[in-house]
Amino acid sequence: MRVGLLIYGSLDTLSGGYLYDRKLVQHLRDAGDDVEVISIPWRNYAAHLTDNFSASLLRRLLGLRVDVLVQDELNHPSLFRLNQRLRWRSFPHRGKARKGAFPPIISIVHHLRSSELRPAWQNAFYRIPEAAYLRSVDGFVFNSQTTRGVVEATIGESRPHVVAFPAGNRLNPQITDVEIAVRAQADVLKIAFLGSVIPRKNLHTLVDALALIDEKLHLTVIGNLDVEPVYVRQIQAQVARLGLSEKITFTGALNDEPLKEKLRESHILALPSSYEGFGIAYLEGMGYGLPAIGSTDGAAHEIITPDVDGYLINPSGAETLAVRLRTLAHDREKLIQMSLAARERYRSHPTWNESMAKIRKFLLQIISVG
């Protein structure tokens, strides 16, 4: 099978979505498939809209020799019109131009831009090109049932698709139940935040919650500090204003080994995002027995069972978040119970290999039908 994968920037970008794409490329290549990665340079949203009228990008895509073109939905501003133009062209090696000559286009949807928390008028604007893009493809790879539901509601129909959950076994976590129980007896409750420091991840809510707690605790913020520098400066000012500088450490993005060590020594993973299409970080934390605190918005509920292996809170609910953290700081037996449940939740989840195999099977079916 010959597969094209269209993305923005580098496949090595540190984010859950790019990790998903990397795992797919690796799985396809390991299975003997030929995968060509097509990269569009990162620019701003308005500049990406002009890609739809780029003659050079059109020629580049028409020149691909693939059986299926997979596109990351993140690229939708560059493709919502361009995909329609591709439909009316054929590969040079396939003879006469005709509608439908281009191979099937499948979109990997992590979450929709128009699902993120922002003023309603802005999401109404983003929804126009995003919906047009979703209607321009032949099928979907969804990372969650929640994402599937949002997309189908947006376009008003169901198209060929597969739901392939991200996995948390990238780090191959090694920790025993005894180690989890011993860890829970530590004097200081250690909380991990794992994700790029951007507004959608709601680190500001977590910082506000910490300011409401008198118990001994420490927050380690693990994630890229360069994506939204203005927001990072706001967070740092918030930390200083609330007198929390000694209780919060910023590590920046970490490679696997130091990340493993931080998760191994933590007690809880808190990521109260305003929206997550899935939330790989929750599972990666659960692999180390960390109860996960996520948001009621988005797909976190597909991973977290409240009061069993974590909690779900309103994304702006600093007071509720403080109550949950205070509970686990005081009740270490409950912390152990939830930690072991989190570890079991991780063990029951599909692996990366299992999920990527589902996608490969789906792509082969799409090609055979086409």
C-alpha positions in Angstrom: 0.0 0.0 0.0 1.3 3.5 -0.9 0.2 6.1 1.5 0.6 9.9 1.5 0.4 11.7 4.9 -0.1 15.5 4.7 0.8 17.5 7.8 2.0 21.0 8.8 5.7 21.3 9.7 7.7 18.4 11.1 6.4 15.0 12.1 8.7 15.2 15.1 6.7 18.1 16.6 6.0 17.4 20.3 2.2 17.1 20.7 -0.3 14.3 21.2 -1.6 14.7 17.6 1.8 14.5 16.0 2.7 11.5 18.3 -0.4 9.8 16.8 0.7 10.6 13.3 4.2 9.3 14.0 2.9 6.1 15.4 0.8 5.5 12.3 3.7 6.2 9.9 5.9 3.8 11.9 3.3 1.1 12.0 2.6 1.3 8.2 6.3 1.3 7.4 6.9 -1.7 9.7 4.1 -3.5 7.8 5.9 -3.0 4.5 3.8 0.0 3.3 5.4 2.9 1.4 4.6 6.2 3.3 5.4 9.6 1.9 5.1 12.5 4.3 4.0 15.8 2.6 4.7 18.9 4.8 3.2 22.3 4.4 5.2 25.0 6.2 3.7 26.5 9.4 2.2 29.9 8.9 -0.7 31.8 10.5 -4.3 30.8 9.8 -5.0 33.5 7.2 -1.9 32.6 5.3 -2.9 28.9 5.3 -6.2 29.9 3.7 -4.3 31.1 0.6 -2.8 27.6 0.2 -6.1 26.5 -1.4 -5.2 28.6 -4.4 -1.6 27.5 -4.6 -0.7 26.1 -8.0 2.5 24.6 -6.8 0.8 22.8 -3.9 -1.9 21.5 -6.3 0.8 20.2 -8.7 2.7 18.6 -5.8 -0.4 16.7 -4.7 -1.4 15.7 -8.2 2.1 14.3 -8.7 1.8 11.9 -5.8 1.8 8.2 -6.6 -0.2 6.9 -3.7 -3.2 4.7 -3.2 -4.7 6.8 -0.4 -3.9 10.3 0.8 -4.2 10.8 4.6 -4.5 14.3 5.9 -4.2 15.6 9.4 -7.4 17.6 10.0 -5.2 20.3 11.6 -4.4 21.2 8.0 -8.0 22.0 7.2 -7.5 25.8 6.4 -5.1 24.9 3.6 -7.3 22.2 2.1 -11.0 22.9 2.3 -11.0 24.2 -1.3 -7.9 22.5 -2.6 -9.4 19.1 -2.0 -12.3 20.0 -4.3 -9.9 21.1 -7.0 -8.1 17.7 -6.7 -11.4 15.9 -7.5 -11.4 17.4 -11.0 -7.9 16.3 -11.8 -6.2 13.0 -12.4 -2.7 11.6 -11.8 -0.5 12.2 -14.8 0.0 8.4 -15.1 -3.7 7.6 -15.1 -4.6 9.2 -18.4 -7.5 11.5 -19.2 -8.7 13.9 -16.5 -12.0 13.1 -15.0 -13.9 13.8 -11.8 -13.0 11.3 -9.0 -9.6 10.3 -10.5 -7.7 11.4 -7.4 -7.3 8.6 -4.8 -9.4 8.5 -1.6 -8.7 11.2 0.9 -9.0 10.2 4.6 -8.7 12.8 7.4 -7.3 12.1 10.8 -9.4 14.1 13.2 -7.9 14.7 16.7 -10.4 17.5 17.6 -12.0 20.4 15.7 -10.6 23.9 16.0 -14.2 25.1 16.3 -14.7 23.0 19.4 -12.1 24.9 21.4 -13.0 27.5 24.0 -13.1 30.9 22.5 -15.7 33.7 21.7 -18.7 32.3 19.8 -18.2 34.6 16.8 -14.6 33.3 16.3 -15.7 29.6 16.4 -18.5 30.5 13.9 -15.9 31.9 11.6 -13.6 28.8 12.0 -16.5 26.5 11.5 -17.1 27.6 7.9 -13.8 26.4 6.4 -13.6 23.5 8.8 -17.0 22.1 7.8 -16.2 22.6 4.2 -13.0 20.6 4.7 -14.8 17.8 6.5 -17.2 17.5 3.6 -14.4 17.4 1.1 -12.9 14.0 2.3 -14.0 10.4 1.8 -13.6 9.1 5.3 -12.2 9.6 8.7 -9.9 8.3 11.3 -11.2 9.4 14.7 -9.3 9.4 18.0 -12.4 9.1 20.1 -16.1 8.5 20.0 -16.6 12.1 21.1 -14.6 13.5 18.1 -16.7 11.2 15.8 -19.9 12.6 17.2 -18.8 16.2 16.8 -17.7 15.7 13.2 -20.9 13.9 12.2 -23.0 16.6 13.8 -21.0 19.2 11.9 -21.5 17.7 8.5 -24.9 16.1 9.2 -24.0 12.6 8.1 -21.8 9.6 8.8 -19.0 8.7 6.3 -16.7 5.6 6.3 -14.6 5.8 9.4 -12.7 4.1 12.1 -12.3 5.0 15.8 -8.7 4.2 16.9 -7.9 5.4 20.4 -4.5 6.8 21.1 -2.5 4.7 23.6 -0.4 5.3 26.6 2.2 2.6 26.3 4.8 4.7 24.5 6.8 5.1 27.7 6.5 1.3 28.6 5.8 2.2 32.3 7.3 -0.1 34.9 5.9 0.3 38.4 4.6 -2.2 40.9 1.5 -2.0 43.1 3.9 -2.0 46.1 5.8 1.0 44.7 2.6 2.8 44.2 1.5 2.2 47.8 4.8 3.3 49.2 4.9 6.4 47.0 1.5 7.5 48.4 3.0 7.8 51.9 5.2 10.7 50.9 4.7 13.9 53.0 4.4 16.2 49.9 1.6 15.5 47.4 3.2 15.7 44.0 1.1 16.8 41.0 2.1 16.6 37.4 0.8 18.7 34.6 1.7 17.2 31.2 1.1 19.2 28.0 2.2 22.3 26.1 1.6 25.4 28.2 -1.2 26.9 26.1 -4.5 28.5 27.1 -6.5 25.4 26.1 -4.7 23.3 28.7 -6.0 25.5 31.5 -2.9 25.6 33.6 -4.2 28.9 35.1 -7.1 27.0 36.6 -4.8 24.5 38.2 -2.6 27.4 39.6 -5.7 29.1 41.1 -6.7 25.8 42.7 -3.3 25.4 44.3 -3.6 28.8 45.8 -6.7 27.6 47.7 -4.9 24.7 49.3 -2.8 24.8 52.5 -1.6 21.2 52.4 2.0 20.3 51.4 2.1 19.8 47.7 4.2 20.5 44.6 3.3 20.9 41.0 5.6 20.0 38.2 4.6 21.6 34.8 6.0 19.3 32.0 5.5 20.7 28.6 6.6 23.0 25.8 7.0 26.7 27.0 7.6 28.1 23.5 4.2 27.6 21.8 2.3 30.5 23.4 5.0 32.7 25.1 2.5 35.4 26.1 0.4 32.9 28.0 3.5 31.5 29.6 4.5 34.9 30.9 0.9 35.4 32.2 1.2 32.0 34.1 4.6 33.0 35.6 3.2 36.3 36.7 0.1 34.5 38.2 2.4 32.1 40.1 4.5 35.0 41.5 1.4 37.0 42.4 -0.1 34.1 44.4 3.2 33.3 46.2 3.5 29.8 44.7 7.0 30.0 43.2 8.4 27.5 45.7 5.5 25.1 45.0 5.6 25.0 41.2 8.5 23.9 38.9 8.5 24.4 35.1 10.6 21.7 33.3 9.8 22.5 29.7 9.3 19.6 27.3 11.1 16.4 28.5 12.6 13.5 26.6 11.3 10.0 27.5 13.7 9.1 30.3 13.4 12.2 32.4 9.6 12.2 31.7 9.4 8.6 33.0 11.2 9.7 36.2 8.9 12.6 36.8 5.7 10.5 36.3 7.1 7.7 38.5 7.6 10.1 41.4 4.3 11.9 41.0 0.9 11.1 42.7 -1.6 12.8 40.4 -1.9 14.0 36.8 -4.0 17.2 36.5 -4.8 18.5 33.1 -8.1 20.4 33.3 -8.2 21.4 29.6 -11.1 23.4 28.2 -11.2 20.7 25.5 -9.4 17.5 24.7 -10.2 15.4 21.6 -8.9 12.5 23.6 -6.0 13.2 26.0 -3.0 10.9 25.7 -1.4 12.5 28.7 -4.1 11.0 31.0 -3.3 7.5 29.9 0.4 8.0 30.1 0.0 9.1 33.7 -2.3 6.2 34.4 0.4 3.9 33.3 2.3 5.1 36.3 -0.7 4.8 38.6 -1.6 8.5 38.6 -5.3 9.3 39.0 -6.2 11.7 36.3 -8.1 15.0 36.7 -9.6 16.1 33.5 -12.4 18.3 32.2 -16.1 17.5 31.7 -15.7 19.1 28.2 -14.3 17.0 25.4 -13.4 13.3 25.5 -11.7 12.9 28.9 -14.8 11.1 30.1 -13.9 8.2 27.7 -10.8 7.6 29.8 -11.6 8.8 33.3 -14.2 7.2 35.5 -15.0 9.8 38.2 -14.1 8.8 41.8 -12.6 5.6 40.5 -9.5 6.4 38.6 -9.7 10.2 38.5 -12.1 13.1 38.5 -13.8 15.3 35.9 -14.3 19.0 36.7 -15.7 22.0 35.0 -12.7 23.5 33.1 -12.9 26.7 35.0 -13.7 25.1 38.3 -10.7 26.0 40.5 -12.7 25.5 43.7 -13.8 22.0 42.8 -10.3 21.1 41.6 -8.9 22.3 45.0 -11.4 20.1 46.8 -10.4 17.0 44.8 -6.7 17.7 45.4 -7.3 18.3 49.1 -9.2 15.1 49.4 -6.3 13.0 48.0 -3.8 14.9 50.1 -5.6 14.0 53.2 -6.9 10.5 52.4 -3.8 8.5 51.3 -5.8 5.2 51.3 -8.1 6.7 48.7 -5.1 7.9 46.8 -3.7 4.4 46.7 -7.1 2.9 45.7 -7.5 5.3 42.9 -3.9 4.9 41.8 -4.3 1.2 41.5 -7.5 1.7 39.6 -5.8 4.1 37.2 -3.1 1.5 36.6 -5.7 -1.1 35.7 -7.5 1.4 33.4 -4.2 1.8 31.6 -3.7 -2.0 31.3 -7.1 -2.5 29.8 -6.6 0.1 27.1 -5.5 -0.8 23.5 -1.8 -0.4 22.7 -0.5 1.8 20.0 0.1 -1.3 17.8 -3.5 -2.5 18.2 -4.9 1.0 17.4 -2.7 1.6 14.4 -3.5 -1.9 13.1 -7.2 -0.9 13.0 -6.3 2.2 10.9 -4.2 0.1 8.5 -7.1 -2.3 8.0 -9.5 0.6 7.4 -7.2 2.1 4.8 -6.9 -1.2 3.0 -10.7 -1.4 2.9 -11.0 2.1 1.6 -8.5 1.3 -1.2 -10.3 -1.9 -2.1 -13.7 -0.2 -2.4 -12.2 2.7 -4.4 
